[in-house]
Structures are given as structure tokens and as C-alpha cells.
Amino acid sequence: FKCWVYERRDLTSITLSRSAGSACGFNQTSESYKAEDGADLAITLTEAERIHDDCPIRYDDGRNVFVDLEEFNFYYAKSSIVQLNKFFLSFLFFLLFILFN
């Protein structure tokens, strides 16, 4: 097994470095590729899938360990969809009010 050090540099790029042995080198970073750093391979990955992706992007950098990651915030949706839902609910309550009064 090898030790990998990886780091997300920005929204679309990730850098990885593989150790020469089974443990990471003391000076090894995600961009290391030299033997003096304890690494023998460095890779830079560029993601292109998010160019046409309309899904909301949420990135957790791990600073706050108490954040519930399973909680989904629906307010990232487009405003027209949210307004349509509010309009529909208002109309539904109005119809129920008329029917029961």
C-alpha cells in the first residue's frame, strides 16, 4: 500500500502525491514528486463535469466539526421554483379556507 496526499486546490482541480514507500514522507505535500520529499509521483486532476452542472455546490472544508452534513438547504433552488411553491401553497390554503367556511 502507498500513502497518498491530496488537496483540492479550487473548484475544479485536485493535486495528488504518492509516497515512495508505505508511509508518507515528512516533507511530502500534495505537489511533491521528488525522492527527497519521500514521493515518487504527482498528479494534477482537472474536473470538467461541473461546467454544465446545475446542482448547488456545497463544499465542507472541515473547519466546523459540529455541522450536520445530512441537512440539505432547499433555498439553493432557483427563485422561480421557490416562488411557484409558495404560490401553490397559498392557493391550496385559500381553497381549503373557502371549502370549510
TAVEN-V744438 format. One line per field, one symbol per residue. ss: DSSP state (H for helix, E for strand, - for the rest). psi: psi as a letter, one per 40 degrees, with the letter a starting at -180 (. if undefined). burial: b if it has 16 or more other ideal C-beta (glycine too) atoms within 10 Angstrom, else e. Layout:
ss=???
psi=???
burial=???
This chain:
ss=---EEEEE----EEEEEEE---------------HHH-EEEEEEEE--HHHH---------------------HHH--HHHHHHHHHHHHHHHHHHHHHH-
psi=iihhhihhdadeihhihhidaeiiidehaeeieideeeiehhhhhhhededeheihhhhheedheehheehhheeeiiddddddddddddddddddddde.
burial=eebebeeeeeeeeebbbbbbeeebbeebebbbeeeebbbbebeeeeeeeeeeeeeeeeeeeeeeeeeeeeeeeeeeeeeeeeeeeeeeeeeeeeeeeeeee
